[in-house]
C-alpha cells in the first residue's frame, strides 16, 4: 500500500479521489436507467419478464414471478444446518439491538385545554432489494428486514434477481423467511426498483425502498425518490482505521482487506501517528493479498483507493477521519474511547483490537447498512426510524384558543394571508 505524509495537499487530493467513487458521478448510466424505469411504468409485468430474460437469462411469467412456499421449504432442505443456526443467532442479536430504537407516540395535555402530541405510525408497505448474481448476502437480508419488522411495518415485499434456472439462492430465501419477509419476487436490477415504485400487475407499489445494489439499482432508487421514499444512495464499501504505535499491524492489515475484497472501487485507509506501524501494515497487506482469495479485486482496490497516511498528531488523524466520514471506522489506539468521543462523522465505529468490522457486518446487532461516500456527515445507519412516520397532534378547546386568537390573527395578517386570519376570527364573532 502507498504510504503518504498527511498534509493539506495530500488531504485535498485524497478527498477528490474518494469523491469519484460516488454513484452521482456515473451519469452515463442515467439514460439507460430512465429507459428501464419508463418501460416498467408503461408495460408493467411484461417489462419485468423481458428484462429478466435479457439481464438474468431467466424465463419468468405471472405464474412464477413470486416465490412459493414449496420453494422456501426446498431452500430449508438445502441450506446447511450450521448456517441456519448462525442466521438465527445473528437474527436474535439484530432484533434485540433494534428493539431499543423503537419510538412511541406521546401526548401532552395542559389544564388550559390544550393537547399537543406526536403519533408514531409504521409504514404500511416497504420494499426490500436484495442483490443476487455472484454475491449472496443473507446478512443484508436480515439487516434490511428486521428493523422493518420491529417497527411494525404491515407488509414487507422483497425483490431479488433469480439465477438462470429461475430460482433464488436458498441462503437468501432462508434468511428472508427467518427475518419475516411477507412476499418475495424473483426480479432484480433497475426494473425491480421501478416495479416497487410504480406497481405492476404482480408487484404492489410500496411506500419506501431499502437495500443495496449495483450502480443501476442505486441510480434507479435516486430516480424514483419522490414517488416513494428510499433509504439512501449506496456507494462502494469503505473502511478507515485510526491507529497509533500500540496497534497490531497484522490485525490492521487484515481489517483493511476485509473491505478491499468487496469491490474494485472499495476504499481502505489507515491513518496513523506511527511511521513504523505504517511500514509494518503495508508489509502485512502484501502478505495477506497473496494468501487470500479475491486477490485481483483487492489489488485493484488498494491501487485505486488504498492509502496509509502518517499524521503528526492524533488530532490530525481524527480531523481527516471526520473529513472523510467513512462508512466503517475502527479505532486501535492506546485510549480508543477518548478518540471515539472526538469523532463526529462515521457510519459505524469499532472500538479496540477485538472489534473488527466483520463483527458488525454479521453478528453484533447494529445495522450494517451504513452511509457511504462522506454522507455519514448527515446520514445515519438504517434503523427502526426508517420504517416509521410521525404525525403532529394538535387539540385546543375554545377557551384555550380564545387566549391566543388575536395573536394568531395578527401573525396571519402580517403575512397578508387574510383567509388564515379569518379561519380563527370567525370562531369568536359576536
BAMARDO-974731 format. One record per atom (N, C-alpha, C): x, y, z. Coordinates in steps of 0.05 Angstrom, whole numbers, padded with zeros to 5 digits, always signed. Example, Ala and Ser with C-alpha at 12.3 -4.5 7.8 and 13.67 -1.06 7.14 Angstrom:
<recs>
+00264-00114+00156;+00246-00090+00156;+00264-00066+00156;+00257-00045+00142;+00273-00021+00143;+00258+00001+00157;
</recs>
This chain:
<recs>
+00017-00024+00000;+00000+00000+00000;+00017+00025+00000;+00008+00046-00013;+00023+00071-00014;+00023+00084+00014;+00045+00095+00022;+00047+00109+00047;+00053+00138+00041;+00036+00156+00052;+00038+00184+00047;+00039+00200+00073;+00053+00222+00072;+00053+00240+00095;+00027+00257+00094;+00012+00258+00115;-00013+00273+00116;-00007+00303+00117;-00014+00317+00096;-00012+00346+00097;-00036+00357+00081;-00037+00383+00078;-00060+00396+00065;-00063+00387+00035;-00041+00384+00022;-00042+00375-00006;-00052+00346-00009;-00041+00329+00009;-00049+00301+00009;-00079+00299+00015;-00087+00314+00035;-00115+00314+00043;-00134+00322+00020;-00127+00344+00006;-00143+00353-00017;-00145+00332-00039;-00123+00321-00046;-00122+00301-00067;-00138+00276-00059;-00135+00268-00034;-00149+00244-00025;-00180+00248-00026;-00189+00270-00016;-00218+00275-00016;-00229+00276-00044;-00215+00288-00063;-00224+00289-00090;-00224+00261-00102;-00204+00245-00095;-00202+00218-00105;-00226+00201-00096;-00232+00203-00070;-00254+00187-00059;-00281+00196-00070;-00284+00222-00076;-00309+00232-00087;-00316+00220-00114;-00296+00211-00129;-00301+00199-00155;-00316+00173-00153;-00317+00161-00129;-00330+00135-00126;-00360+00138-00122;-00370+00162-00119;-00398+00166-00113;-00416+00158-00137;-00439+00145-00131;-00458+00139-00153;-00466+00164-00169;-00465+00187-00157;-00473+00212-00170;-00454+00219-00193;-00430+00206-00194;-00411+00211-00215;-00416+00195-00240;-00433+00175-00238;-00437+00156-00260;-00461+00163-00277;-00461+00188-00287;-00485+00198-00301;-00489+00185-00328;-00468+00172-00338;-00472+00159-00364;-00492+00136-00364;-00498+00126-00339;-00517+00104-00337;-00546+00114-00334;-00549+00140-00328;-00576+00150-00321;-00596+00147-00344;-00587+00151-00369;-00606+00149-00391;-00616+00121-00394;-00599+00101-00391;-00607+00073-00392;-00626+00066-00370;-00620+00075-00346;-00637+00070-00323;-00665+00083-00327;-00665+00107-00337;-00691+00121-00342;-00708+00105-00362;-00695+00094-00383;-00709+00078-00403;-00721+00053-00391;-00706+00040-00373;-00717+00016-00359;-00741+00023-00342;-00738+00045-00326;-00760+00053-00309;-00785+00060-00324;-00781+00074-00347;-00804+00082-00363;-00818+00058-00375;-00802+00038-00383;-00814+00014-00394;-00831-00001-00373;-00821-00002-00348;-00836-00015-00327;-00861+00001-00321;-00859+00027-00321;-00883+00044-00316;-00905+00039-00336;-00897+00036-00362;-00916+00033-00383;-00925+00004-00388;-00906-00014-00387;-00912-00042-00395;-00915-00061-00371;-00908-00051-00348;-00912-00065-00322;-00900-00093-00323;-00916-00114-00317;-00905-00141-00315;-00889-00150-00339;-00899-00143-00363;-00885-00153-00387;-00857-00142-00389;-00853-00117-00380;-00826-00106-00380;-00808-00122-00360;-00819-00129-00337;-00804-00145-00318;-00795-00172-00330;-00813-00185-00343;-00807-00211-00355;-00785-00208-00377;-00788-00187-00393;-00769-00183-00415;-00741-00176-00405;-00740-00158-00385;-00714-00150-00374;-00700-00173-00359;-00716-00189-00345;-00705-00212-00331;-00693-00232-00350;-00706-00236-00373;-00695-00254-00394;-00669-00242-00405;-00669-00216-00409;-00646-00202-00422;-00622-00201-00403;-00627-00193-00378;-00604-00188-00360;-00596-00212-00343;-00616-00229-00335;-00610-00251-00317;-00611-00278-00331;-00621-00278-00356;-00622-00304-00371;-00643-00323-00360;-00662-00312-00345;-00683-00329-00333;-00710-00323-00346;-00726-00344-00350;-00753-00341-00360;-00773-00342-00337;-00787-00319-00333;-00808-00319-00312;-00833-00307-00324;-00855-00313-00312;-00881-00302-00321;-00898-00297-00296;-00923-00290-00300;-00941-00283-00277;-00944-00307-00258;-00941-00331-00268;-00945-00354-00250;-00920-00362-00235;-00897-00351-00242;-00872-00360-00229;-00856-00336-00217;-00866-00312-00220;-00850-00289-00210;-00849-00288-00180;-00869-00300-00167;-00870-00299-00138;-00859-00326-00127;-00842-00323-00107;-00831-00347-00093;-00853-00362-00078;-00855-00388-00082;-00876-00403-00069;-00866-00415-00042;-00885-00424-00026;-00879-00437-00001;-00863-00463-00006;-00869-00476-00027;-00854-00500-00034;-00824-00494-00039;-00819-00472-00053;-00792-00464-00058;-00777-00457-00033;-00791-00444-00014;-00779-00438+00012;-00773-00463+00028;-00792-00482+00028;-00787-00507+00041;-00763-00522+00029;-00761-00521+00003;-00738-00534-00011;-00712-00521-00002;-00712-00494+00000;-00688-00479+00009;-00679-00488+00036;-00698-00492+00055;-00691-00502+00082;-00678-00529+00081;-00686-00546+00062;-00674-00572+00060;-00645-00571+00049;-00640-00550+00033;-00613-00548+00021;-00593-00534+00039;-00602-00513+00053;-00583-00497+00070;-00571-00514+00092;-00546-00510+00096;-00531-00525+00117;-00543-00518+00144;-00547-00538+00161;-00559-00534+00187;-00543-00515+00204;-00516-00516+00202;-00499-00499+00218;-00503-00469+00210;-00506-00464+00184;-00511-00437+00175;-00538-00427+00185;-00558-00444+00184;-00584-00436+00194;-00583-00428+00224;-00567-00443+00239;-00564-00437+00268;-00551-00410+00271;-00530-00404+00255;-00516-00378+00256;-00535-00355+00249;-00551-00359+00228;-00570-00339+00219;-00589-00333+00242;-00598-00353+00256;-00617-00349+00279;-00604-00335+00302;-00578-00341+00307;-00564-00326+00328;-00561-00297+00321;-00553-00292+00296;-00550-00264+00287;-00576-00249+00288;-00598-00263+00279;-00625-00251+00280;-00632-00242+00308;-00626-00258+00327;-00632-00251+00355;-00617-00226+00363;-00591-00224+00357;-00576-00200+00364;-00586-00175+00350;-00592-00178+00324;-00601-00155+00308;-00628-00145+00318;-00646-00164+00324;-00672-00156+00334;-00670-00142+00361;-00655-00153+00379;-00652-00141+00406;-00641-00113+00404;-00621-00109+00387;-00609-00082+00384;-00630-00063+00374;-00645-00071+00353;-00664-00052+00341;-00689-00048+00358;-00695-00067+00376;-00718-00063+00394;-00713-00038+00411;-00688-00032+00418;-00681-00009+00434;-00685+00017+00420;-00689+00016+00393;-00693+00041+00378;-00722+00049+00375;-00740+00032+00384;-00769+00038+00380;-00777+00064+00392;-00794+00078+00377;-00805+00104+00387;-00835+00100+00391;-00846+00117+00409;-00874+00114+00417;-00888+00141+00414;-00914+00140+00410;-00930+00164+00409;-00930+00177+00437;-00933+00203+00437;-00934+00217+00463;-00955+00241+00460;-00967+00247+00483;-00987+00268+00484;-00983+00284+00509;-00985+00310+00507;-00981+00328+00530;-01005+00346+00533;-01021+00341+00554;-01045+00357+00560;-01039+00377+00582;-01051+00401+00579;-01048+00422+00599;-01075+00431+00610;-01076+00442+00634;-01101+00450+00646;-01117+00470+00630;-01103+00486+00613;-01117+00507+00598;-01132+00496+00574;-01133+00470+00570;-01149+00458+00549;-01134+00453+00523;-01107+00453+00524;-01091+00446+00501;-01081+00418+00503;-01079+00405+00481;-01066+00378+00480;-01049+00376+00455;-01023+00373+00458;-01004+00370+00436;-00991+00343+00438;-00983+00333+00415;-00971+00306+00416;-00958+00298+00389;-00949+00274+00389;-00937+00262+00365;-00946+00233+00362;-00958+00227+00340;-00968+00200+00335;-00948+00185+00317;-00937+00163+00326;-00918+00147+00311;-00932+00124+00297;-00929+00122+00271;-00943+00102+00255;-00923+00087+00238;-00923+00060+00238;-00906+00045+00220;-00914+00050+00191;-00895+00048+00172;-00902+00049+00144;-00919+00024+00138;-00937+00027+00118;-00955+00005+00112;-00942-00017+00095;-00927-00009+00074;-00914-00029+00057;-00886-00019+00049;-00867-00037+00053;-00839-00030+00047;-00827-00050+00028;-00811-00041+00009;-00797-00058-00010;-00768-00061-00002;-00758-00086-00001;-00730-00091+00006;-00716-00103-00019;-00695-00090-00028;-00680-00100-00051;-00656-00116-00040;-00653-00141-00051;-00631-00158-00043;-00615-00165-00068;-00590-00159-00070;-00574-00165-00094;-00572-00195-00098;-00567-00203-00123;-00563-00231-00130;-00537-00234-00145;-00538-00250-00166;-00513-00254-00181;-00493-00271-00167;-00467-00263-00170;-00445-00279-00158;-00445-00276-00128;-00453-00253-00118;-00451-00249-00089;-00478-00254-00076;-00478-00268-00054;-00503-00274-00039;-00498-00265-00010;-00515-00248+00000;-00511-00236+00026;-00535-00240+00044;-00539-00263+00056;-00561-00267+00075;-00560-00248+00098;-00536-00238+00105;-00533-00219+00127;-00548-00193+00120;-00547-00184+00095;-00561-00160+00087;-00591-00164+00087;-00600-00188+00082;-00629-00194+00084;-00638-00188+00112;-00624-00199+00132;-00631-00195+00160;-00630-00165+00167;-00609-00151+00159;-00606-00123+00166;-00627-00105+00155;-00638-00111+00132;-00658-00094+00120;-00686-00101+00129;-00692-00126+00134;-00719-00134+00141;-00725-00131+00171;-00706-00139+00188;-00712-00139+00217;-00720-00112+00228;-00706-00090+00221;-00715-00064+00232;-00744-00057+00223;-00751-00065+00199;-00779-00061+00190;-00799-00077+00206;-00791-00102+00213;-00809-00119+00230;-00812-00107+00257;-00789-00098+00269;-00790-00086+00295;-00807-00061+00295;-00806-00045+00274;-00822-00020+00272;-00851-00026+00269;-00858-00050+00260;-00887-00057+00257;-00898-00053+00229;-00880-00053+00208;-00890-00050+00181;-00910-00072+00174;-00932-00065+00161;-00953-00084+00156;-00945-00105+00136;-00930-00097+00114;-00924-00116+00093;-00895-00110+00083;-00879-00130+00083;-00851-00128+00073;-00849-00144+00047;-00844-00129+00025;-00842-00141-00002;-00812-00142-00009;-00802-00166-00014;-00774-00169-00021;-00771-00176-00050;-00751-00163-00063;-00745-00170-00091;-00716-00178-00093;-00710-00197-00110;-00682-00206-00114;-00680-00221-00141;-00659-00217-00155;-00657-00229-00182;-00653-00259-00180;-00666-00274-00199;-00663-00303-00199;-00638-00312-00214;-00629-00337-00211;-00609-00348-00228;-00621-00355-00254;-00604-00365-00272;-00614-00373-00299;-00635-00395-00298;-00635-00410-00276;-00655-00431-00273;-00681-00420-00262;-00683-00394-00258;-00708-00382-00248;-00712-00385-00218;-00691-00394-00204;-00693-00398-00175;-00677-00377-00160;-00684-00372-00135;-00670-00354-00118;-00651-00370-00100;-00628-00359-00094;-00608-00373-00078;-00621-00382-00051;-00618-00407-00043;-00631-00417-00019;-00622-00403+00006;-00597-00394+00008;-00589-00379+00032;-00605-00353+00035;-00610-00340+00012;-00625-00315+00012;-00654-00321+00021;-00666-00342+00010;-00693-00348+00017;-00697-00355+00047;-00678-00371+00057;-00680-00378+00085;-00677-00353+00103;-00658-00336+00097;-00654-00312+00113;-00679-00294+00111;-00691-00293+00088;-00716-00276+00085;-00739-00287+00101;-00742-00313+00101;-00763-00326+00117;-00758-00322+00147;-00734-00326+00155;-00727-00323+00183;-00732-00294+00193;-00725-00274+00175;-00728-00246+00183;-00756-00237+00183;-00773-00249+00165;-00801-00242+00165;-00812-00229+00140;-00799-00234+00117;-00810-00223+00092;-00837-00235+00087;-00856-00218+00079;-00883-00228+00074;-00886-00240+00046;-00872-00229+00026;-00874-00239-00001;-00847-00234-00015;-00839-00252-00032;-00813-00250-00046;-00818-00253-00076;-00807-00234-00091;-00809-00235-00120;-00782-00239-00134;-00782-00255-00156;-00757-00261-00170;-00752-00240-00191;-00743-00217-00182;-00738-00195-00201;-00716-00178-00189;-00698-00169-00206;-00676-00152-00196;-00670-00129-00214;-00648-00115-00208;-00640-00092-00225;-00657-00068-00222;-00653-00049-00240;-00668-00024-00241;-00698-00030-00245;-00704-00052-00259;-00732-00058-00265;-00747-00066-00239;-00733-00078-00220;-00745-00085-00194;-00752-00059-00178;-00734-00040-00180;-00739-00014-00166;-00763+00000-00178;-00765-00001-00205;-00788+00010-00218;-00814-00003-00210;-00813-00030-00208;-00837-00044-00200;-00846-00036-00173;-00827-00034-00154;-00834-00026-00127;-00844+00002-00125;-00833+00020-00142;-00841+00048-00142;-00868+00054-00155;-00873+00040-00177;-00897+00046-00192;-00919+00025-00189;-00911+00000-00183;-00930-00022-00182;-00935-00034-00209;-00939-00060-00210;-00946-00075-00234;-00969-00093-00228;-00977-00110-00248;-00999-00128-00243;-00993-00148-00220;-00967-00155-00218;-00959-00175-00198;-00948-00163-00172;-00934-00140-00175;-00919-00129-00152;-00933-00103-00143;-00940-00101-00117;-00954-00077-00108;-00934-00054-00104;-00944-00030-00108;-00929-00005-00102;-00923-00004-00072;-00899+00004-00065;-00892+00006-00037;-00889+00035-00028;-00886+00040-00003;-00882+00067+00008;-00853+00075+00010;-00835+00055+00013;-00807+00061+00015;-00791+00037+00005;-00768+00042-00007;-00750+00021-00017;-00723+00023-00002;-00714+00001+00008;-00688+00000+00022;-00672-00024+00010;-00646-00023+00015;-00629-00045+00007;-00608-00036-00014;-00585-00049-00013;-00563-00042-00031;-00565-00055-00058;-00550-00045-00078;-00549-00057-00104;-00527-00045-00121;-00526-00053-00146;-00505-00043-00164;-00511-00014-00173;-00496-00003-00192;-00499+00025-00200;-00527+00029-00212;-00537+00009-00226;-00564+00012-00238;-00586+00014-00217;-00583-00002-00196;-00602-00001-00174;-00600+00025-00159;-00575+00034-00154;-00571+00059-00139;-00583+00083-00155;-00578+00084-00181;-00589+00106-00197;-00619+00104-00200;-00629+00080-00201;-00658+00076-00202;-00672+00086-00177;-00660+00080-00154;-00671+00090-00129;-00671+00120-00128;-00649+00132-00138;-00647+00161-00139;-00669+00172-00156;-00675+00159-00179;-00694+00169-00198;-00723+00167-00188;-00729+00147-00173;-00757+00143-00163;-00763+00157-00137;-00742+00169-00125;-00746+00184-00100;-00766+00206-00104;-00786+00207-00089;-00809+00225-00092;-00834+00210-00099;-00832+00190-00116;-00854+00171-00120;-00857+00154-00095;-00833+00147-00084;-00832+00132-00059;-00808+00144-00043;-00806+00136-00019;-00783+00143-00003;-00761+00122-00007;-00736+00129-00002;-00714+00110-00003;-00697+00113+00022;-00680+00093+00027;-00662+00095+00050;-00639+00114+00043;-00624+00108+00022;-00601+00124+00014;-00591+00114-00012;-00572+00129-00024;-00559+00121-00049;-00533+00108-00040;-00531+00082-00041;-00508+00068-00030;-00485+00069-00050;-00461+00075-00040;-00437+00074-00056;-00419+00050-00049;-00395+00048-00060;-00378+00026-00054;-00370+00026-00024;-00362+00002-00014;-00356-00001+00014;-00329+00013+00021;-00326+00020+00046;-00302+00034+00055;-00296+00029+00084;-00270+00030+00091;-00261+00028+00118;-00239+00048+00123;-00239+00059+00147;-00217+00077+00156;-00209+00067+00184;-00183+00063+00188;-00172+00055+00213;-00155+00077+00225;-00161+00085+00249;-00143+00104+00264;-00127+00087+00283;-00101+00089+00281;-00083+00072+00298;-00059+00087+00307;-00048+00079+00330;-00022+00090+00339;-00003+00067+00342;+00020+00072+00355;+00041+00052+00357;+00034+00028+00372;+00012+00028+00387;+00003+00005+00403;-00012-00015+00387;-00020-00008+00362;-00037-00026+00346;-00021-00050+00336;-00035-00072+00332;-00023-00096+00320;-00025-00094+00289;-00002-00092+00276;-00003-00088+00247;-00016-00110+00231;-00015-00134+00242;-00028-00157+00228;-00059-00154+00229;-00069-00145+00252;-00098-00140+00255;-00107-00118+00236;-00091-00096+00236;-00098-00073+00219;-00099-00081+00190;-00079-00095+00181;-00077-00103+00153;-00101-00121+00146;-00107-00140+00163;-00130-00158+00158;-00156-00143+00156;-00160-00123+00172;-00185-00108+00172;-00187-00090+00147;-00165-00078+00138;-00165-00062+00114;-00174-00080+00090;-00164-00104+00089;-00170-00122+00067;-00199-00132+00068;-00210-00132+00092;-00238-00142+00095;-00257-00125+00079;-00250-00100+00073;-00267-00083+00056;-00256-00082+00027;-00230-00083+00024;-00218-00082-00003;-00228-00105-00020;-00235-00128-00008;-00243-00151-00024;-00272-00148-00035;-00287-00128-00025;-00314-00124-00034;-00316-00117-00064;-00299-00098-00072;-00304-00085-00097;-00278-00071-00106;-00273-00068-00132;-00250-00053-00141;-00252-00024-00134;-00276-00014-00128;-00280+00014-00120;-00280+00018-00090;-00277-00004-00075;-00277-00002-00046;-00252+00013-00036;-00255+00027-00014;-00234+00044-00003;-00225+00033+00024;-00198+00031+00027;-00186+00021+00053;-00164+00041+00060;-00167+00054+00083;-00149+00075+00091;-00140+00071+00120;-00114+00073+00125;-00103+00074+00152;-00092+00102+00157;-00099+00114+00179;-00087+00139+00188;-00074+00133+00215;-00048+00137+00216;-00032+00130+00239;-00012+00152+00246;-00005+00153+00272;+00016+00172+00281;+00043+00158+00282;+00044+00132+00273;+00069+00117+00275;+00079+00109+00248;+00102+00119+00240;+00115+00111+00215;+00121+00081+00215;+00130+00071+00238;+00137+00043+00240;+00112+00025+00235;+00090+00032+00247;+00065+00017+00242;+00057+00018+00213;+00060+00042+00200;+00053+00045+00172;+00068+00025+00155;+00094+00022+00159;+00111+00004+00144;+00103-00025+00149;+00098-00032+00174;+00091-00059+00181;+00064-00068+00170;+00045-00049+00171;+00019-00055+00160;+00021-00060+00129;+00036-00043+00116;+00040-00046+00087;+00051-00073+00080;+00071-00082+00096;+00083-00108+00091;+00063-00131+00096;+00047-00128+00117;+00027-00149+00123;+00005-00150+00102;-00002-00127+00091;-00022-00127+00070;-00011-00143+00046;+00014-00138+00038;+00025-00153+00016;+00025-00183+00020;+00030-00191+00045;+00030-00220+00051;+00001-00231+00049;-00018-00217+00061;-00046-00227+00061;-00058-00228+00033;-00052-00208+00016;-00063-00207-00010;-00056-00232-00026;-00033-00242-00023;-00024-00266-00037;-00036-00292-00025;-00044-00291+00000;-00054-00314+00014;-00085-00318+00010;-00099-00296+00007;-00128-00296+00008;-00140-00299-00020;-00165-00306-00022;-00179-00306-00048;-00186-00277-00056;-00198-00273-00079;-00205-00247-00090;-00181-00229-00092;-00157-00240-00098;-00132-00226-00098;-00133-00202-00118;-00143-00207-00142;-00143-00186-00163;-00161-00163-00155;-00184-00169-00143;-00202-00147-00134;-00188-00131-00112;-00175-00144-00093;-00161-00129-00071;-00139-00112-00082;-00124-00123-00101;-00101-00107-00112;-00111-00082-00126;-00132-00085-00142;-00142-00061-00156;-00155-00041-00137;-00168-00051-00116;-00180-00034-00096;-00158-00018-00082;-00137-00031-00074;-00115-00018-00060;-00100+00001-00078;-00096-00007-00103;-00082+00011-00122;-00097+00036-00127;-00124+00034-00128;-00141+00057-00134;-00147+00074-00110;-00155+00060-00088;-00166+00075-00065;-00156+00065-00038;-00132+00054-00038;-00119+00046-00013;-00097+00065-00005;-00098+00074+00020;-00078+00093+00030;-00069+00087+00058;-00044+00092+00064;-00034+00094+00091;-00024+00122+00095;-00037+00137+00113;-00030+00165+00118;-00016+00167+00145;+00007+00180+00145;+00022+00184+00170;+00017+00213+00180;+00004+00215+00203;-00004+00241+00214;+00016+00249+00236;+00019+00276+00239;+00037+00286+00260;+00026+00281+00288;+00000+00285+00291;-00013+00282+00317;-00039+00266+00314;-00049+00257+00337;-00074+00243+00337;-00097+00262+00330;-00094+00287+00337;-00115+00307+00330;-00117+00309+00299;-00094+00308+00285;-00094+00309+00256;-00108+00284+00245;-00102+00261+00257;-00114+00236+00248;-00145+00237+00251;-00154+00248+00273;-00183+00250+00278;-00195+00269+00259;-00182+00291+00253;-00192+00312+00235;-00197+00301+00207;-00177+00286+00197;-00180+00274+00170;-00202+00253+00170;-00205+00238+00192;-00226+00218+00194;-00253+00232+00193;-00256+00255+00206;-00281+00269+00205;-00287+00281+00177;-00266+00288+00163;-00269+00299+00136;-00278+00276+00117;-00266+00253+00119;-00273+00230+00102;-00301+00219+00109;-00307+00219+00135;-00334+00209+00144;-00339+00181+00134;-00322+00162+00141;-00322+00135+00130;-00346+00119+00139;-00354+00100+00121;-00375+00082+00128;-00368+00066+00153;-00344+00054+00153;-00335+00039+00177;-00310+00053+00188;-00309+00057+00214;-00285+00069+00227;-00276+00051+00250;-00252+00042+00248;-00240+00026+00270;-00220+00043+00285;-00220+00041+00311;-00201+00056+00328;-00184+00036+00344;-00158+00036+00337;-00139+00019+00351;-00116+00036+00363;-00122+00048+00385;-00103+00066+00398;-00101+00060+00428;-00083+00073+00441;-00079+00069+00470;-00104+00076+00485;-00117+00098+00477;-00142+00107+00490;-00164+00109+00470;-00175+00087+00461;-00195+00087+00439;-00221+00102+00446;-00229+00101+00471;-00254+00115+00478;-00251+00145+00477;-00227+00154+00484;-00221+00183+00482;-00222+00192+00453;-00211+00176+00435;-00212+00182+00407;-00241+00182+00397;-00256+00161+00405;-00284+00158+00396;-00300+00183+00403;-00296+00195+00426;-00311+00219+00435;-00305+00243+00417;-00283+00243+00403;-00275+00265+00386;-00284+00260+00357;-00293+00236+00351;-00302+00230+00324;-00330+00240+00320;-00334+00256+00299;-00360+00268+00294;-00375+00253+00271;-00360+00244+00251;-00372+00233+00227;-00362+00204+00221;-00380+00185+00224;-00374+00157+00217;-00401+00142+00217;-00403+00122+00199;-00427+00106+00198;-00428+00087+00222;-00407+00072+00226;-00405+00054+00250;-00377+00056+00260;-00374+00056+00287;-00348+00059+00300;-00342+00033+00315;-00319+00022+00310;-00310-00003+00322;-00286+00003+00340;-00289-00004+00366;-00270+00006+00386;-00253-00018+00396;-00227-00015+00393;-00209-00035+00404;-00202-00057+00384;-00180-00072+00390;-00169-00090+00370;-00186-00116+00367;-00206-00120+00384;-00223-00144+00381;-00251-00137+00371;-00253-00113+00360;-00279-00105+00349;-00276-00099+00319;-00268-00119+00304;-00263-00115+00276;-00289-00112+00260;-00287-00100+00237;-00311-00093+00222;-00330-00116+00215;-00320-00140+00208;-00339-00161+00203;-00357-00169+00226;-00349-00162+00251;-00366-00166+00274;-00393-00151+00270;-00391-00127+00259;-00415-00111+00254;-00429-00120+00229;-00414-00130+00210;-00427-00139+00185;-00447-00162+00190;-00439-00180+00208;-00454-00205+00210;-00470-00209+00236;-00460-00199+00259;-00468-00213+00283;-00475-00195+00307;-00461-00173+00311;-00463-00159+00336;-00491-00149+00342;-00505-00138+00320;-00532-00128+00324;-00537-00101+00311;-00519-00081+00313;-00523-00056+00299;-00524-00061+00269;-00539-00043+00255;-00543-00048+00227;-00519-00043+00210;-00515-00060+00190;-00491-00056+00172;-00498-00041+00147;-00523-00032+00144;-00530-00014+00122;-00523+00014+00131;-00501+00025+00120;-00489+00049+00131;-00485+00070+00109;-00483+00096+00117;-00478+00117+00098;-00449+00115+00086;-00447+00120+00060;-00421+00119+00047;-00414+00145+00033;-00390+00147+00022;-00382+00170+00006;-00385+00196+00021;-00378+00196+00047;-00379+00221+00062;-00406+00229+00072;-00427+00213+00066;-00454+00220+00074;-00459+00215+00104;-00439+00203+00117;-00442+00200+00147;-00441+00227+00161;-00435+00248+00146;-00436+00275+00157;-00465+00283+00163;-00484+00270+00148;-00512+00278+00152;-00532+00254+00151;-00523+00230+00146;-00540+00207+00146;-00532+00188+00169;-00551+00171+00176;-00547+00151+00198;-00549+00123+00187;-00541+00103+00203;-00546+00075+00194;-00576+00070+00192;-00583+00050+00175;-00611+00041+00174;-00620+00033+00201;-00645+00041+00208;-00655+00035+00235;-00685+00033+00235;-00696+00029+00258;-00725+00028+00261;-00738+00055+00252;-00723+00077+00256;-00733+00103+00248;-00739+00105+00218;-00726+00088+00202;-00730+00089+00173;-00757+00077+00165;-00770+00063+00184;-00795+00049+00177;-00819+00059+00192;-00817+00084+00203;-00839+00096+00216;-00843+00124+00205;-00866+00136+00209;-00870+00164+00204;-00885+00176+00228;-00883+00203+00230;-00894+00216+00253;-00915+00237+00244;-00937+00238+00259;-00957+00258+00254;-00960+00276+00279;-00961+00302+00274;-00965+00320+00297;-00994+00320+00305;-00999+00322+00331;-01027+00322+00342;-01031+00349+00355;-01053+00363+00348;-01060+00389+00359;-01089+00389+00367;-01095+00395+00392;-01123+00398+00401;-01125+00421+00421;-01142+00441+00414;-01146+00464+00431;-01176+00465+00438;-01183+00472+00462;-01210+00478+00470;-01216+00507+00461;-01242+00514+00462;-01249+00541+00455;-01236+00561+00474;-01235+00554+00499;-01223+00572+00519;-01193+00576+00514;-01179+00554+00506;-01150+00556+00501;-01145+00573+00476;-01162+00569+00455;-01158+00585+00431;-01164+00614+00435;-01184+00619+00452;-01192+00647+00457;-01169+00663+00469;-01152+00651+00484;-01130+00665+00497;-01110+00675+00477;-01108+00661+00453;-01086+00668+00435;-01097+00676+00407;-01123+00677+00403;-01133+00680+00376;-01125+00707+00363;-01123+00728+00378;-01115+00754+00367;-01086+00753+00358;-01069+00739+00373;-01041+00737+00365;-01039+00722+00338;-01054+00701+00335;-01053+00685+00310;-01064+00702+00287;-01086+00716+00291;-01097+00733+00270;-01077+00755+00262;-01063+00767+00281;-01043+00787+00275;-01020+00776+00259;-01011+00752+00266;-00989+00739+00252;-00998+00733+00223;-01022+00723+00219;-01031+00717+00192;-01034+00742+00175;-01045+00763+00187;-01048+00788+00173;-01021+00801+00165;-01001+00797+00182;-00974+00807+00176;-00963+00793+00152;-00971+00769+00147;-00963+00754+00123;-00982+00757+00100;-01002+00774+00103;-01023+00781+00083;-01039+00756+00075;-01042+00738+00094;-01058+00714+00090;-01084+00717+00105;-01102+00733+00093;-01127+00741+00107;-01146+00718+00112;-01145+00697+00094;-01162+00674+00099;-01153+00658+00123;-01127+00658+00127;-01117+00645+00152;-01128+00659+00176;-01125+00686+00176;-01135+00701+00198;-01165+00697+00202;-01180+00696+00180;-01209+00694+00182;-01217+00667+00193;-01201+00646+00188;-01207+00619+00198;-01207+00619+00229;-01191+00635+00240;-01190+00638+00270;-01212+00658+00279;-01215+00680+00264;-01232+00702+00273;-01262+00693+00274;-01271+00677+00255;-01299+00670+00254;-01308+00655+00279;-01290+00643+00293;-01297+00628+00317;-01303+00645+00341;-01297+00671+00338;-01301+00689+00361;-01318+00714+00352;-01334+00710+00331;-01352+00732+00323;-01374+00735+00344;-01381+00760+00348;-01403+00766+00368;-01429+00757+00357;
</recs>
